[in-house]
Amino acid sequence: MAESVNSVIQATADHLAQYAPFDQMEREHLLWMAQKLTLGYFAKGEVILSPEQTENVRFFVIKQGVVQGDQGVSQTTEESTWLELHEGECFPLGALLASRPVTSTYRANSDVFCYVLPAEDFLQLTRLSEAFYDFCTRRIANLLEQSQHIIQAGYSKASAEQQSMRSNLSAIIRREPVSCSPASSIREALQMMQDHGVGAMIAVENGIPQGILTLHDVLSRVALAEIDLARPVIDIMSTNLTTLPPHAPAHEAALAMAKEGIRHVLVTDNRRLVGVVSEKDLFSLRRVGLSQISTTIRHAKTLASLKQSARDIQQLARNMLAQGVAAEQLTQIITTLNDLLTTRIIELELHDSPAQDIDFCWLALGSEGRFEQTLNTDQDNGIIFALKENEDPATLRDVLLPFAKRINLALAECGFPLCGGDVMASNPKWCLSLQEWQNTFDNWIYHGAPMDLLHSTIFFDFRPLYGAAHLGTKLREWLQTAAPKNSRFLHQLAVNALRNRPPLGMVRDFVTGKDHTIDLKMNGITPFVDAARIYSLAIGGSQTNTLQRLREIAAPLNISVRDIEAYCEAFLFIQLLRLRLHHAQNEKGETLSNRVDPDTLNNLDRRILKEAFRQARKLQTKLGLDYQV
């Protein structure tokens, strides 16, 4: 008899070990849990848990069948259903951790068998198993990490060569910095570089860096210049130093290298030099070459050269994705390089153009304005210009429009398609003076026609990209004051946003179109983007990036840090799926799109995608309650 019981426990543990988080638990903890479990049966339509149940709330793991959660005890409807749980999934974590009743009703959508664990044993298990506790307190983050591990395992050779872009710079520094005195001769500094085998020499005085000389500098500043090697090395050093603190993540160093076209970042603590991080420390140069791309863009003389750089950016993004760089950092790097490309096109077109005599600013809109570009993006841009006294805006617009048209066409040749909605700087409607932009935004806010609401979802994500940035700053400050004053406009935006629901199904995991696909951008990313924008406008926020907006609204709106983190993780996972989808489409030579067949995803990614959509629906539920939609 004992052997029979033991075999049942072993079989139960084996079954659970197929699913997260049980696949991450130590065997002894899983067996302990299996011993404590009982098996429960629930007929179709039967309520398993409800808010009315104030005592004896237990932990359930679905063995067979489908469980749905809704926000009422009446018959489940499409509107009330907010989650659907399948084999291997568990509930209700939040209620058990907080020792409170559940806030939703869990109902059997078919005949359901569940493993059932008493609350006291659930809490004991969180103390026994670190993996189980981590999952219960950080469910979506935990699942996302497991998915990321699977992705990186598929690229084991590449990821072995790749620093984690989330690592602190202090963890990347490989050696003590090699330095000299600013008064050291050039000959002495070069000899030290040779002796130590380093690519950069730092001049330090009282522990504080004063200048840097790299091997790249030696050719132009020493050899070709035929300079006297007895001169102080500080005379030929770059003194405009880029520094970051030891706790800064690696991706910030990568962004700095891309923006400034450099290969070294100094790591300083209270201004004192503690290390040097080079591009070689961050990437395998033959795989990534981030600074080469940015340097090539900065020095490009022709559109043909920039077209090649655009292709290099695409290849760089694919390589970094394969090497496990996180979605947040990757989209920032893509956008930063695209910014540099756009800036160089503007500079080339501005040469000998009458537009150079106008005080203007090129605005990035939409996903570029939010720093959220992927491999599949079109153009969204505009121009804001300043007027001198008694100056006619139409006269300046006549000068700027042909100039903007050349830029839009050049960007199209570089792989950024012209906007189908004509949201581009070459459209007279989007080439406006500061006062005209304010009047336009004011009209949208106080009239709120359908097209006004659509435009606001693109234009209110603007940021200055090139030129007179103070004009963009003034427009942002104006919007921060104007938008919160009109609650009717914010309500209309909420109504509009809630028309686009995450594709969670009642009968199956996802609601798909006729082609059995779901749109990861429209139905996945957009609910987070829209909600974050509305809340940011409501508090007079200054951010345009969705993640930064979500983090910015937490304190003013009294949203828990845990909820904000869950929203951010959900958003990032869907963004990661988009990047992976575009990568796969590129590899196959297919046209890039945001539509994916959920059946092509592995079980873990399907589960995380469901959880991400649930988080989107949860955020939308809050939006609906706050704006009474």
Secondary structure, DSSP 8 states (H G I E B T S, - for coil): -HHHHHHHHHHHHHHHTTSTTGGGS-HHHHHHHHHH-EEEEE-TT-EEE-TT--S---EEEEEES-EEEESSSSS--TTTEEEEE-TT-EE-HHHHHHTS--SSEEEESSSEEEEEE-HHHHHHHHHH-HHHHHHHHSHHHHHHHHHHHHHHHHTHHHHHTS--TTSBHHHH--S---EE-TTSBHHHHHHHHHHHT-SEEEEEETTEEEEEEEHHHIIIIIITTT--TTSBGGGGSB-S--EE-TTSBHHHHHHHHHHHT-SEEEEEETTEEEEEEEHHHHS-TTT--HHHHHHHHHT--SHHHHHHHHHHHHHHHHHHHHTT--HHHHHHHHHHHHHHHHHHHHHHHHTT-GGGGS-EEEEE-HHHHTT---SS----EEEEE---TT--HHHHHHHHHHHHHHHHHHHHHTT----TT--STTSGGGEEEHHHHHHHHHHHHHH--HHHHHHHHHHTT-EEEEE-HHHHHHHHHHHHHHGGG-HHHHHHHHHHHTTS---B-SSSSB---TTS-EEIIIIIIHHHHHHHHHHHHHHT----SHHHHHHHHTTTTT--HHHHHHHHHHHHHHHHHHHHHHHHHHHTT----SEE-GGGS-HHHHHHHHHHHHHHHHHHHHHHHHTT-
